[in-house]
C-alpha cells in the first residue's frame, strides 16, 4: 500500500521565494498523537505517583495508630502497676506501726524466737539497678525499662510484705496482756515453797483474786490442752506459734476446749484453787522453745492492784 505524501507550499510575497515541504501522513499523525498524548501521560503519571504516596501515607497512618494503641495499652498497664505499688506501700506503712508496749514485749523475746519471724534477707536487686542505668533510644525502650523496673519493685515489695506479715504474726503470738485482774502475790524465780518452806523455784507468776474471775488468753493461739494436771490442777496450755507457749493453772473451770483458736483477750477459763494451791489465784507461765521466761518482762502494764508478798 502506497504511503500518501503531501506537499506544503510556502511563498514569500516580498521576495518571491517559494519553499516546498513534503510530509507523509502517517508520521505526521503519529507526531500529532504524541503531542496530544504527552500531557495525558504526564497527568496519569502524576496521578499514579500521588496515589502511591497516598497509599504510603495510609500505611504509615495505620502503623502509627497501632503504635499509639500499643503505647496506650502500655501506659494503662504501667498506671495499674503504679497504683498497685502505691496501695501496697500505703498498706505496709500502716501495718508496720506496732503498739509501743507490744513492740517492747517482742524485744524481750529470745533472739532465736525473733529470728523465726525475720525470714530470709532481701539482698539488693542487681537487675533493677542495671535497668535504671540502661540507655534509652526509643519509646519502646522507655516503656520496656519502666515495665521491668516496676516489676522488680513489685517483687521487692512482696518480700517486704511477707516480712511484715511474719512480724505481725509474731506480734499476735507474743503474750503481752495480764491474764487476770487481781494482786500479784507470786514472782518468777527462787522462793520458799509455800507448803514446806524449803527453797524452791517458781516457774511463773501468781495473781490472786476472787474465785470465778475470768482468765484471758494473753496472745493469739490454739488451745493445746485443757485438763487436770497434777500440781497445776485444772490447766490450760495454749500454743501461740514461733515456739511460744503459755500455761494457766489452778482454774476452777474451762471456757475453751482443745483445738479451739483464741485471740488475745478471749476468756479461756475462771480462777480457782485446784491442784497444789493455798488459795484462789491464777498461776501463769510463758515458755519459748521449751525455756521458761519471766512473764513480767513481757506484760505491757502492771495490774491495777499489786501486793508484794
C-alpha positions as CSV (number, residue, x, y, z in Angstrom):
1,X,0.0,0.0,0.0
2,X,1.4,3.3,-1.1
3,X,2.1,6.0,1.5
4,X,0.3,9.2,0.9
5,X,2.5,12.3,0.8
6,X,1.5,15.9,0.9
7,X,3.4,18.9,-0.2
8,X,3.1,22.2,1.6
9,X,4.0,25.3,-0.4
10,X,5.2,28.4,1.4
11,X,5.6,31.5,-0.7
12,X,7.3,34.8,0.5
13,X,5.4,37.6,-1.4
14,X,8.1,40.2,-0.7
15,X,11.0,38.2,-2.1
16,X,9.0,35.7,-4.3
17,X,10.8,32.8,-2.7
18,X,8.8,29.6,-2.7
19,X,9.5,26.7,-0.3
20,X,8.0,23.3,-0.5
21,X,7.8,20.8,2.4
22,X,6.7,17.3,1.7
23,X,5.3,15.2,4.6
24,X,4.0,11.7,5.0
25,X,0.5,11.4,6.5
26,X,1.2,8.5,8.9
27,X,4.3,10.0,10.6
28,X,2.5,13.3,10.9
29,X,-0.4,11.7,12.6
30,X,1.9,9.9,14.9
31,X,3.6,13.2,15.8
32,X,0.3,14.9,16.4
33,X,-0.8,12.0,18.5
34,X,2.3,12.1,20.6
35,X,1.9,15.8,21.1
36,X,-1.6,15.4,22.3
37,X,-0.9,12.2,24.4
38,X,2.1,13.6,26.2
39,X,0.1,15.8,28.6
40,X,-2.3,13.0,29.3
41,X,0.5,10.6,30.0
42,X,2.2,13.2,32.3
43,X,-1.1,13.6,34.1
44,X,-1.6,9.9,34.5
45,X,2.0,9.6,35.8
46,X,1.4,12.4,38.3
47,X,-1.9,10.7,39.4
48,X,-0.2,7.3,39.9
49,X,2.6,8.9,41.8
50,X,0.1,10.8,44.1
51,X,-1.9,7.6,44.6
52,X,1.3,5.7,45.6
53,X,2.2,8.5,48.1
54,X,-1.4,8.4,49.5
55,X,-1.2,4.7,49.9
56,X,2.1,5.0,51.7
57,X,0.6,7.7,54.0
58,X,-2.3,5.5,54.7
59,X,0.0,2.6,55.6
60,X,2.1,4.9,57.8
61,X,-1.1,6.2,59.5
62,X,-2.3,2.7,60.2
63,X,1.1,1.8,61.7
64,X,1.0,4.9,63.8
65,X,-2.5,4.1,65.1
66,X,-1.3,0.6,66.0
67,X,1.8,2.0,67.7
68,X,-0.3,4.6,69.6
69,X,-2.7,1.8,70.6
70,X,0.3,-0.2,72.0
71,X,1.5,2.9,73.8
72,X,-1.9,3.5,75.3
73,X,-2.1,-0.1,76.4
74,X,1.4,0.0,77.9
75,X,0.6,3.3,79.6
76,X,-2.5,1.8,81.1
77,X,-0.6,-1.2,82.3
78,X,2.1,0.9,83.9
79,X,-0.6,3.1,85.6
80,X,-2.2,0.0,87.0
81,X,1.2,-1.3,88.3
82,X,1.9,2.1,89.9
83,X,-1.5,2.2,91.6
84,X,-0.9,-1.3,92.9
85,X,2.5,-0.3,94.2
86,X,1.0,2.8,95.9
87,X,-1.6,0.6,97.6
88,X,1.0,-1.9,98.8
89,X,3.2,0.8,100.1
90,X,0.4,2.5,102.0
91,X,-0.8,-0.8,103.4
92,X,2.8,-1.7,104.6
93,X,3.2,1.8,106.0
94,X,0.1,1.3,108.2
95,X,0.9,-2.3,109.2
96,X,4.5,-1.6,110.2
97,X,3.2,0.6,113.1
98,X,3.1,-1.6,116.2
99,X,1.8,-0.6,119.6
100,X,4.9,0.6,121.6
101,X,4.2,-1.7,124.5
102,X,3.8,-4.7,122.2
103,X,7.0,-3.8,120.4
104,X,8.8,-3.8,123.7
105,X,7.3,-7.2,124.5
106,X,8.7,-8.6,121.3
107,X,12.1,-7.2,122.0
108,X,12.1,-9.2,125.3
109,X,11.7,-12.4,123.5
110,X,14.7,-14.6,123.0
111,X,16.7,-13.9,119.8
112,X,16.1,-17.3,118.4
113,X,12.3,-16.7,118.6
114,X,12.6,-13.3,116.9
115,X,14.8,-14.8,114.2
116,X,12.0,-17.2,113.3
117,X,9.9,-14.2,112.3
118,X,12.7,-12.4,110.5
119,X,12.7,-14.8,107.5
120,X,15.3,-14.6,104.8
121,X,17.2,-11.4,104.0
122,X,16.4,-9.4,100.8
123,X,19.6,-8.7,99.0
124,X,19.6,-5.6,96.7
125,X,18.1,-6.4,93.3
126,X,21.0,-6.0,90.9
127,X,18.7,-6.3,87.9
128,X,16.8,-3.2,89.0
129,X,20.0,-1.3,89.4
130,X,21.2,-2.3,86.0
131,X,17.9,-1.4,84.3
132,X,18.0,2.0,85.9
133,X,21.3,2.6,84.0
134,X,20.1,1.3,80.7
135,X,20.5,3.9,77.8
136,X,17.1,4.6,76.2
137,X,17.0,5.2,72.4
138,X,13.2,4.8,71.7
139,X,9.8,5.0,73.3
140,X,9.7,1.2,73.2
141,X,12.9,1.0,75.2
142,X,11.5,3.5,77.7
143,X,8.3,1.5,78.2
144,X,10.2,-1.7,78.4
145,X,12.6,-0.5,81.0
146,X,9.9,1.2,83.1
147,X,7.8,-2.0,83.0
148,X,10.8,-4.1,84.1
149,X,11.6,-1.6,86.9
150,X,8.1,-1.7,88.2
151,X,8.1,-5.5,88.1
152,X,11.3,-5.5,90.1
153,X,9.9,-3.2,92.7
154,X,6.8,-5.3,93.0
155,X,8.9,-8.3,93.6
156,X,10.9,-6.5,96.2
157,X,7.8,-5.2,97.9
158,X,6.3,-8.7,98.0
159,X,9.4,-9.8,100.1
160,X,8.9,-6.8,102.4
161,X,5.2,-7.6,102.7
162,X,6.0,-11.2,103.6
163,X,8.4,-10.0,106.3
164,X,5.7,-7.5,107.7
165,X,3.2,-10.4,107.8
166,X,5.6,-12.6,109.7
167,X,6.3,-9.7,112.2
168,X,2.5,-9.2,112.6
169,X,2.1,-12.9,113.3
170,X,4.9,-12.7,115.9
171,X,3.2,-9.6,117.5
172,X,-0.1,-11.5,117.7
173,X,1.7,-14.6,119.2
174,X,3.6,-12.6,121.8
175,X,1.9,-12.7,125.3
176,X,1.6,-9.1,126.3
177,X,-1.5,-8.6,128.5
178,X,-2.3,-9.6,132.0
179,X,-4.1,-13.0,132.2
180,X,-6.3,-11.9,135.1
181,X,-7.2,-8.9,137.2
182,X,-6.0,-9.1,140.8
183,X,-3.0,-8.9,143.1
184,X,0.5,-10.1,142.2
185,X,1.4,-12.5,145.0
186,X,4.0,-14.7,143.5
187,X,7.0,-13.8,141.4
188,X,9.1,-15.7,138.9
189,X,12.3,-17.3,140.2
190,X,13.6,-18.5,143.5
191,X,11.3,-18.5,146.6
192,X,10.4,-20.6,149.6
193,X,7.9,-23.5,148.9
194,X,4.5,-22.3,150.3
195,X,3.8,-25.8,151.7
196,X,7.2,-26.9,153.1
197,X,9.1,-23.7,153.5
198,X,12.0,-25.3,151.6
199,X,13.9,-23.3,149.0
200,X,12.3,-23.7,145.6
201,X,11.9,-22.2,142.2
202,X,8.6,-20.6,141.0
203,X,8.2,-21.1,137.2
204,X,5.7,-18.3,136.7
205,X,3.8,-15.6,138.5
206,X,0.7,-15.9,140.8
207,X,-2.2,-13.4,140.5
208,X,-4.6,-13.7,143.5
209,X,-8.3,-12.7,143.0
210,X,-11.8,-14.0,143.8
211,X,-12.9,-17.4,142.7
212,X,-14.6,-17.4,139.3
213,X,-12.9,-14.3,137.9
214,X,-12.2,-14.6,134.2
215,X,-8.8,-15.7,132.8
216,X,-7.8,-14.2,129.5
217,X,-5.6,-15.6,126.7
218,X,-2.6,-13.3,126.6
219,X,-1.9,-13.7,122.8
220,X,-3.5,-15.3,119.7
221,X,-3.0,-19.1,119.6
222,X,-4.6,-22.6,119.7
223,X,-5.6,-24.4,122.8
224,X,-3.4,-27.4,123.1
225,X,-4.9,-28.9,126.2
226,X,-7.5,-28.2,128.9
227,X,-7.2,-30.9,131.6
228,X,-6.4,-31.6,135.2
229,X,-2.6,-31.9,135.6
230,X,-1.1,-32.7,139.0
231,X,0.1,-29.7,141.0
232,X,-1.3,-27.3,138.3
233,X,-4.8,-28.6,138.9
234,X,-7.1,-27.6,136.1
235,X,-4.6,-26.4,133.5
236,X,-4.9,-24.8,130.0
237,X,-2.0,-24.8,127.6
238,X,-2.0,-22.5,124.6
239,X,0.4,-22.7,121.7
240,X,1.0,-19.3,120.0
241,X,3.4,-20.1,117.2
242,X,7.1,-19.3,116.9
243,X,7.8,-21.8,119.7
244,X,5.8,-19.7,122.3
245,X,3.5,-21.4,124.8
246,X,1.5,-20.2,127.8
247,X,0.1,-22.1,130.8
248,X,-2.8,-21.1,133.1
249,X,-3.1,-23.2,136.3
250,X,-5.4,-23.8,139.3
251,X,-8.5,-22.9,137.3
252,X,-12.0,-23.6,138.7
253,X,-13.4,-24.4,135.2
254,X,-12.6,-24.1,131.5
255,X,-14.2,-21.9,128.9
256,X,-12.5,-23.4,125.9
257,X,-11.7,-26.9,124.5
258,X,-8.5,-28.3,122.9
259,X,-8.1,-27.3,119.3
260,X,-10.0,-24.1,119.6
261,X,-8.4,-20.9,118.2
262,X,-8.3,-18.0,120.6
263,X,-7.5,-14.3,120.3
264,X,-5.7,-12.1,122.7
265,X,-8.2,-11.1,125.4
266,X,-10.6,-14.0,124.9
267,X,-11.9,-15.6,128.1
268,X,-10.5,-19.1,128.4
269,X,-11.3,-20.1,132.0
270,X,-12.0,-19.0,135.5
271,X,-9.8,-18.5,138.6
272,X,-9.9,-21.3,141.2
273,X,-7.7,-23.2,143.7
274,X,-7.4,-26.7,142.1
275,X,-4.2,-28.7,142.4
276,X,-1.5,-27.6,144.8
277,X,-2.8,-24.2,145.8
278,X,-3.1,-22.3,149.1
279,X,-5.9,-20.1,147.9
280,X,-7.8,-18.7,144.9
281,X,-5.3,-17.5,142.3
282,X,-4.0,-17.9,138.8
283,X,-0.6,-19.5,138.1
284,X,0.7,-18.2,134.8
285,X,3.8,-19.3,132.8
286,X,5.4,-18.4,129.5
287,X,7.8,-20.7,127.6
288,X,9.8,-20.0,124.5
289,X,11.3,-23.1,122.8
290,X,10.6,-25.0,126.0
291,X,12.5,-22.5,128.1
292,X,10.7,-20.6,130.9
293,X,10.5,-16.8,130.6
294,X,9.7,-14.3,133.3
295,X,6.2,-13.2,132.4
296,X,6.8,-9.7,133.9
297,X,9.2,-9.0,131.2
298,X,6.5,-9.3,128.5
299,X,3.4,-7.9,130.2
300,X,2.6,-4.4,129.0
301,X,1.4,-2.9,132.2
302,X,1.2,-3.5,135.9
303,X,-2.1,-4.8,137.3
304,X,-4.5,-2.3,138.9
305,X,-3.6,-3.6,142.4
306,X,-0.5,-5.3,143.5
307,X,0.7,-6.8,146.8
308,X,4.3,-7.7,147.0
309,X,4.3,-10.8,149.2
